[in-house]
Amino acid sequence: MNRAGRLVSMADLILTGASRGIGHALAKALAKSTEDRLILVARDRARLDALVLSIQQDGGQALAVPGDLSSLAAARDLGRRLVDVVGPEATLVHNAGVWPSRRELTPDGLERAFVVNHAAPWVMQQALLDAGRLRRILLVSAGLLVKGRFDAARTPTGEDFSSIRTYCDTKLGFALAMRDVATEHPELDVLVMHPGVVRTDLGARTGPVGWLLSLVKRGWESPEVCAERLVRVLARGRWSPPGQAPWWMEETEQPWPAVTEDVATRRAVREVHARLFPGT
């Protein structure tokens, strides 16, 4: 511990989705508990700069790297820029995500939630893996992946779009992809976890449905409570045996849900990766 009572660590920690919700709360909590340099990623430059300034004023180390995960080209650019600023042995926390209310296609011709929740983080991450920058990867996933039904032909373009299930489908796809990353990179420590039921703007709706959802969310835990849980998880020495990625519900390891063990579903995710990301 240093004089400020922080856990001493001299590596970089990359956090996506840092400007709002869980990501914002986690960045603030980490700034008080670790000497990792925080590499904070989000689209909103103004909010990101304000967060970095706040952390620095409190004595923490933080760097803003504005980046957009809503297209594959932007994700590739973000990955290249992160390689330029991140040192070896870094931790990557995948936290950015969307819960769409309608089908939208990106410039890639892909459904937006599939890109933000799955394809773009994969592309960004690949640049860091190729450069040998990463030691640990934490995917902040969702327990609702148990409701996912990943379809190789339809999910990437949103032809099976649902205002409820598309979120589940895309979270399932990236969780399965991260299991393959752990297998292919046994040198990495990889964890996929459901962080808790948290009161954020994710999935916000307008009208009567939005009003009802806001009432329900009042009973959910705050981002700050969730952030403290994630700080404890990140402080653990190791999450997984080499070559494996465990599934945690909050801070407890659980068997992977049955849908993630379905052979056809795992094959579908690999088929999409082979088509969209050949050679990776």
C-alpha positions as CSV (number, residue, x, y, z in Angstrom):
1,M,0.0,0.0,0.0
2,N,1.2,3.6,-0.6
3,R,0.7,6.5,1.7
4,A,-2.8,7.2,0.2
5,G,-3.8,3.6,1.1
6,R,-3.9,2.5,-2.5
7,L,-3.1,-0.9,-3.8
8,V,0.2,-0.5,-5.6
9,S,0.3,-1.6,-9.2
10,M,2.2,-0.1,-12.1
11,A,0.3,-1.3,-15.1
12,D,-2.3,0.2,-17.4
13,L,-6.0,-0.6,-17.1
14,I,-8.2,0.1,-20.2
15,L,-11.9,0.7,-19.4
16,T,-14.4,1.2,-22.2
17,G,-17.8,2.9,-21.7
18,A,-16.1,5.1,-19.0
19,S,-18.2,8.2,-19.4
20,R,-21.5,6.9,-17.9
21,G,-23.1,4.4,-15.6
22,I,-21.0,1.5,-14.4
23,G,-18.0,2.6,-16.3
24,H,-18.0,6.1,-14.8
25,A,-18.5,4.8,-11.3
26,L,-15.8,2.1,-11.8
27,A,-13.3,4.7,-13.0
28,K,-13.9,6.8,-9.9
29,A,-13.6,3.8,-7.6
30,L,-10.4,2.5,-9.2
31,A,-8.8,5.9,-9.0
32,K,-9.1,5.6,-5.2
33,S,-7.9,2.0,-4.9
34,T,-5.1,1.4,-7.3
35,E,-2.1,3.1,-8.8
36,D,-2.8,1.6,-12.2
37,R,-2.9,4.2,-14.9
38,L,-6.5,4.3,-16.1
39,I,-6.9,4.5,-19.9
40,L,-10.5,5.7,-20.2
41,V,-12.4,5.1,-23.4
42,A,-15.8,6.6,-24.5
43,R,-17.4,8.5,-27.3
44,D,-18.3,11.6,-25.3
45,R,-15.0,13.6,-25.2
46,A,-16.3,16.3,-22.9
47,R,-17.6,13.9,-20.2
48,L,-14.4,11.9,-20.6
49,D,-12.1,14.9,-20.1
50,A,-14.1,16.0,-17.1
51,L,-13.7,12.5,-15.6
52,V,-9.9,12.5,-16.2
53,L,-9.6,15.9,-14.7
54,S,-11.5,14.8,-11.6
55,I,-9.3,11.7,-11.1
56,Q,-6.1,13.7,-11.6
57,Q,-7.2,16.3,-9.1
58,D,-7.7,13.5,-6.6
59,G,-4.2,12.3,-7.2
60,G,-5.0,9.4,-9.6
61,Q,-3.5,8.6,-13.0
62,A,-5.9,8.7,-16.0
63,L,-5.7,9.3,-19.7
64,A,-8.6,10.0,-22.0
65,V,-8.7,8.1,-25.3
66,P,-11.9,9.1,-27.1
67,G,-13.2,6.2,-29.2
68,D,-16.3,5.0,-31.0
69,L,-17.4,1.4,-31.0
70,S,-20.3,1.9,-33.4
71,S,-18.3,0.9,-36.5
72,L,-15.6,-1.6,-37.3
73,A,-13.4,1.1,-38.9
74,A,-13.6,3.3,-35.8
75,A,-12.9,0.2,-33.6
76,R,-9.7,-0.5,-35.7
77,D,-8.6,3.1,-35.3
78,L,-9.2,2.9,-31.6
79,G,-7.3,-0.3,-31.3
80,R,-4.3,1.2,-33.1
81,R,-4.3,4.3,-30.9
82,L,-4.5,2.2,-27.7
83,V,-1.5,0.2,-28.9
84,D,0.4,3.5,-29.1
85,V,-0.3,4.5,-25.5
86,V,-0.7,1.3,-23.5
87,G,2.2,-0.6,-22.0
88,P,2.6,-4.4,-21.6
89,E,0.8,-6.4,-19.0
90,A,-2.3,-4.3,-19.3
91,T,-5.9,-5.1,-18.1
92,L,-8.8,-4.6,-20.5
93,V,-12.3,-4.1,-19.1
94,H,-15.0,-4.4,-21.8
95,N,-17.8,-2.4,-20.3
96,A,-19.3,-0.4,-23.2
97,G,-22.7,-1.6,-24.4
98,V,-26.1,-0.7,-25.8
99,W,-29.6,-2.1,-25.5
100,P,-31.4,-1.0,-28.7
101,S,-35.1,-0.1,-29.0
102,R,-35.1,-0.4,-32.8
103,R,-33.0,-1.9,-35.6
104,E,-30.3,0.3,-36.9
105,L,-27.5,-0.6,-39.4
106,T,-24.0,0.7,-39.1
107,P,-21.9,1.8,-42.2
108,D,-20.7,-1.9,-42.2
109,G,-24.2,-3.0,-42.9
110,L,-24.3,-4.7,-39.5
111,E,-26.9,-4.2,-36.7
112,R,-25.8,-1.6,-34.2
113,A,-26.0,-3.6,-31.0
114,F,-24.1,-6.5,-32.6
115,V,-21.3,-4.1,-33.5
116,V,-21.2,-2.2,-30.2
117,N,-21.7,-5.3,-27.9
118,H,-19.6,-7.8,-29.9
119,A,-17.9,-7.0,-33.2
120,A,-16.2,-3.7,-32.5
121,P,-14.8,-4.7,-29.0
122,W,-13.4,-7.8,-30.7
123,V,-11.7,-5.7,-33.4
124,M,-10.3,-3.2,-30.9
125,Q,-9.1,-6.0,-28.7
126,Q,-7.4,-7.8,-31.5
127,A,-5.0,-4.9,-32.1
128,L,-3.9,-5.1,-28.4
129,L,-3.5,-8.9,-28.6
130,D,-1.4,-8.7,-31.8
131,A,0.8,-6.2,-30.1
132,G,1.2,-8.3,-27.0
133,R,-0.2,-5.6,-24.7
134,L,-2.7,-7.6,-22.6
135,R,-2.4,-9.8,-19.5
136,R,-6.0,-9.8,-18.3
137,I,-9.4,-9.3,-19.9
138,L,-12.6,-8.8,-18.0
139,L,-15.9,-8.8,-20.0
140,V,-18.7,-7.1,-18.1
141,S,-21.5,-9.2,-19.6
142,A,-25.1,-9.8,-18.6
143,G,-27.0,-12.6,-17.0
144,L,-29.7,-12.1,-19.7
145,L,-27.4,-13.9,-22.2
146,V,-29.3,-17.1,-21.0
147,K,-32.1,-15.8,-23.2
148,G,-29.9,-15.3,-26.3
149,R,-30.3,-17.2,-29.5
150,F,-27.4,-16.4,-31.8
151,D,-28.1,-16.9,-35.5
152,A,-25.0,-16.7,-37.8
153,A,-27.1,-15.6,-40.8
154,R,-29.5,-13.2,-39.1
155,T,-28.1,-11.8,-35.8
156,P,-25.1,-9.7,-37.3
157,T,-27.5,-7.8,-39.6
158,G,-30.4,-7.7,-37.2
159,E,-32.8,-9.7,-39.4
160,D,-33.9,-11.4,-36.1
161,F,-34.1,-8.0,-34.3
162,S,-36.0,-7.8,-31.1
163,S,-36.1,-4.8,-28.7
164,I,-35.6,-7.3,-25.9
165,R,-33.7,-10.3,-27.2
166,T,-31.2,-8.6,-29.5
167,Y,-29.4,-7.4,-26.3
168,C,-29.3,-11.0,-25.1
169,D,-28.2,-12.4,-28.5
170,T,-25.3,-10.0,-28.8
171,K,-24.1,-10.5,-25.2
172,L,-24.2,-14.2,-25.7
173,G,-22.2,-14.0,-28.9
174,F,-19.4,-11.9,-27.3
175,A,-19.3,-14.1,-24.2
176,L,-18.7,-17.2,-26.4
177,A,-16.1,-15.4,-28.4
178,M,-14.2,-14.6,-25.2
179,R,-14.2,-18.2,-24.3
180,D,-12.4,-18.9,-27.6
181,V,-10.0,-16.1,-26.9
182,A,-9.1,-17.8,-23.6
183,T,-8.5,-21.1,-25.3
184,E,-6.4,-19.5,-28.0
185,H,-4.4,-17.4,-25.6
186,P,-3.6,-19.4,-22.5
187,E,-1.2,-16.7,-21.3
188,L,-4.2,-14.5,-20.7
189,D,-6.4,-14.3,-17.6
190,V,-10.0,-14.0,-18.9
191,L,-13.2,-13.6,-17.0
192,V,-16.8,-13.1,-18.2
193,M,-19.2,-11.9,-15.5
194,H,-22.7,-10.7,-14.8
195,P,-22.0,-7.5,-12.7
196,G,-25.3,-7.3,-10.9
197,V,-28.7,-5.7,-11.6
198,V,-27.7,-2.1,-11.8
199,R,-29.7,1.2,-12.1
200,T,-28.3,2.8,-15.3
201,D,-29.6,4.4,-18.5
202,L,-29.1,1.1,-20.4
203,G,-32.3,0.1,-22.1
204,A,-34.0,3.4,-21.3
205,R,-37.3,3.9,-23.2
206,T,-39.7,6.8,-23.7
207,G,-43.5,6.8,-23.0
208,P,-45.4,4.6,-20.6
209,V,-42.9,1.7,-21.0
210,G,-40.1,4.1,-20.0
211,W,-42.0,5.4,-17.0
212,L,-42.7,1.9,-15.8
213,L,-39.1,0.8,-16.3
214,S,-37.9,3.8,-14.3
215,L,-40.1,2.8,-11.4
216,V,-38.7,-0.8,-11.5
217,K,-35.1,0.5,-11.6
218,R,-35.5,2.4,-8.4
219,G,-35.1,-0.9,-6.5
220,W,-31.9,-1.9,-8.4
221,E,-28.4,-1.3,-7.0
222,S,-26.5,1.9,-7.8
223,P,-23.6,2.0,-10.2
224,E,-21.4,2.8,-7.2
225,V,-22.3,-0.4,-5.4
226,C,-21.6,-2.4,-8.6
227,A,-18.3,-0.5,-9.1
228,E,-17.1,-1.5,-5.6
229,R,-17.8,-5.2,-6.5
230,L,-15.8,-4.8,-9.7
231,V,-12.9,-3.3,-7.8
232,R,-12.8,-6.4,-5.6
233,V,-12.9,-8.6,-8.6
234,L,-10.1,-6.7,-10.3
235,A,-8.0,-6.9,-7.1
236,R,-8.0,-10.7,-7.2
237,G,-4.7,-12.3,-8.2
238,R,-6.1,-14.6,-10.9
239,W,-9.5,-15.4,-12.2
240,S,-9.0,-18.4,-14.4
241,P,-6.9,-21.5,-15.2
242,P,-4.8,-21.0,-18.3
243,G,-6.8,-21.6,-21.4
244,Q,-10.2,-21.1,-19.8
245,A,-12.7,-18.3,-19.1
246,P,-15.0,-18.8,-16.1
247,W,-18.5,-17.4,-15.8
248,W,-19.2,-15.4,-12.6
249,M,-22.5,-14.2,-11.3
250,E,-21.3,-11.1,-9.4
251,E,-18.4,-12.4,-7.4
252,T,-19.2,-16.1,-7.5
253,E,-18.2,-18.6,-10.2
254,Q,-21.1,-20.5,-11.6
255,P,-21.4,-23.2,-14.3
256,W,-21.7,-21.7,-17.7
257,P,-25.4,-21.5,-18.7
258,A,-26.7,-24.3,-20.9
259,V,-27.1,-22.0,-24.0
260,T,-23.3,-21.3,-24.0
261,E,-22.6,-25.0,-24.2
262,D,-24.8,-25.6,-27.2
263,V,-22.6,-26.9,-30.0
264,A,-24.6,-25.2,-32.8
265,T,-24.5,-21.8,-31.1
266,R,-20.8,-21.9,-30.5
267,R,-20.3,-23.0,-34.2
268,A,-22.5,-20.0,-35.3
269,V,-20.3,-17.5,-33.5
270,R,-17.2,-19.0,-35.0
271,E,-18.7,-18.9,-38.4
272,V,-19.5,-15.2,-38.1
273,H,-15.9,-14.5,-36.9
274,A,-14.4,-16.4,-39.8
275,R,-16.6,-14.4,-42.2
276,L,-16.1,-10.9,-40.7
277,F,-12.6,-11.3,-39.2
278,P,-10.6,-13.7,-41.5
279,G,-7.2,-14.5,-40.3
280,T,-7.9,-13.7,-36.6
